[in-house]
């Protein structure tokens, strides 16, 4: 899992609209999943006041938006394509729209990972029909994301 986190926000930050994941990747296998998560990290001293009880929420990580892209469908959902092992390849996809304000003192965190099991079925890391895969079809793979050629485009709402 790759984790990117802002410093503590000095003012509110509102996102409104689609989030675009534009990743440059390479892998030792011929397929992989890419999960992008946008998370609101509460301050370490955050205490949520309610009418009945106090709820300590220090450091709580609220999932704001997330999406998974099975790599073989990166160019078309009708015509899946294998990756060429170790060849840098673009994987670009849009996460569903977001409407969220990160409050002053919070942090915006982005996580990129290659599995979201058990929410999404496991990927065998090779180009095959996953629904017919046997246990022996699941292989270990190394996945690289090129930071200098990848970006997460956030729809920041201006004041």
C-alpha positions in Angstrom: 0.0 0.0 0.0 1.3 3.4 -1.0 0.2 6.2 1.4 0.3 9.9 0.7 -0.8 12.4 3.3 -1.0 16.2 3.5 0.2 18.2 6.4 -2.5 19.3 8.8 -4.9 21.5 6.8 -4.7 25.2 7.8 -8.2 25.8 6.3 -11.2 23.8 5.1 -10.7 22.0 1.8 -13.8 21.0 -0.2 -13.7 18.4 -3.0 -16.7 18.3 -5.4 -16.8 16.2 -8.6 -15.0 13.2 -10.0 -11.5 12.1 -8.9 -9.2 10.9 -11.6 -6.5 8.3 -11.0 -3.8 8.5 -13.6 -1.2 5.9 -12.8 1.9 4.7 -14.6 2.6 1.1 -13.5 4.7 -2.0 -14.3 4.4 -5.5 -12.9 6.1 -8.8 -13.0 2.7 -10.5 -13.8 0.2 -9.9 -16.7 -2.7 -8.5 -14.6 -3.3 -6.6 -11.4 -5.9 -4.6 -9.6 -5.5 -0.9 -8.6 -7.5 0.5 -5.7 -7.4 4.2 -5.0 -8.8 5.5 -1.7 -9.4 9.1 -0.5 -9.5 9.3 3.3 -10.2 12.1 5.8 -7.8 11.7 8.7 -9.1 13.3 11.9 -6.8 15.2 14.2 -5.1 13.3 17.1 -7.0 15.3 19.7 -10.5 15.1 18.0 -13.4 14.6 20.4 -16.9 14.3 18.8 -19.4 15.9 21.1 -22.9 14.4 21.0 -26.0 15.0 23.1 -25.6 11.8 25.1 -21.9 10.7 25.0 -18.5 11.9 24.1 -16.9 9.9 21.3 -13.1 10.0 21.1 -12.2 10.0 17.4 -8.5 10.8 17.6 -6.8 9.8 14.3 -9.9 8.3 12.9 -9.6 7.6 9.1 -12.9 8.2 7.4 -13.1 6.6 3.9 -14.5 9.4 1.7 -14.3 7.7 -1.8 -12.6 4.6 -3.2 -12.7 2.6 -6.5 -11.0 -0.4 -7.9 -9.8 -0.9 -11.5 -9.0 -4.4 -12.7 -6.0 -3.7 -14.8 -7.0 -5.9 -17.8 -10.0 -3.6 -18.3 -7.9 -0.4 -18.3 -8.7 0.4 -22.0 -12.0 -1.4 -22.5 -14.5 -3.4 -20.5 -15.4 -5.4 -23.6 -11.9 -6.3 -24.7 -9.6 -7.1 -21.8 -5.8 -6.8 -22.4 -2.9 -8.4 -20.7 -0.1 -6.3 -19.4 3.4 -6.9 -20.8 5.5 -7.9 -17.8 7.8 -5.1 -16.5 6.7 -2.7 -19.2 5.5 0.7 -17.9 1.8 1.1 -18.8 -0.8 3.8 -18.2 -3.8 2.9 -16.0 -6.3 5.8 -15.9 -9.8 5.7 -14.4 -12.3 7.9 -12.8 -13.6 7.4 -9.2 -17.2 8.3 -8.5 -18.0 11.9 -7.8 -17.2 13.2 -4.3 -18.7 16.0 -2.2 -16.7 16.3 1.0 -15.1 19.0 3.1 -11.9 18.2 4.9 -12.0 20.4 8.0 -9.2 22.6 9.2 -6.8 20.5 11.3 -7.6 17.3 9.4 -5.4 15.6 6.8 -6.2 14.3 3.3 -4.8 10.9 2.7 -4.6 8.9 -0.5 -3.9 5.2 -0.5 -3.1 3.1 -3.5 -3.1 -0.6 -3.2 -3.5 -3.7 -5.4 -6.0 -5.7 -3.3 -9.2 -5.0 -1.6 -10.0 -8.5 -0.5 -12.6 -9.6 0.6 -14.6 -6.6 -0.8 -13.2 -7.4 -4.3 -12.2 -11.0 -5.3 -8.5 -11.8 -5.4 -6.6 -11.2 -8.7 -4.3 -14.1 -9.7 -1.8 -11.5 -11.1 -2.0 -13.2 -14.5 -4.2 -12.7 -17.5 -6.9 -15.4 -17.3 -10.6 -15.9 -16.5 -10.5 -15.2 -12.8 -13.8 -17.0 -12.2 -12.2 -20.3 -13.5 -8.9 -19.8 -11.7 -7.6 -22.6 -9.5 -5.6 -22.0 -6.3 -2.4 -22.9 -8.3 -3.2 -20.1 -10.8 -2.6 -17.4 -8.1 1.0 -16.1 -8.4 3.1 -13.7 -6.4 3.8 -10.5 -8.4 5.7 -7.3 -7.8 3.8 -4.1 -8.8 5.5 -0.8 -9.3 3.8 2.6 -9.4 6.0 5.4 -10.9 5.5 8.4 -8.6 7.0 10.9 -11.1 4.6 9.8 -13.9 1.4 9.2 -11.8 -1.2 11.7 -10.4 -4.4 11.8 -8.6 -6.5 14.7 -9.8 -8.7 16.1 -7.1 -11.7 18.4 -7.9 -11.0 21.2 -5.4 -13.9 23.6 -5.0 -12.6 27.2 -4.8 -14.1 29.6 -2.3 
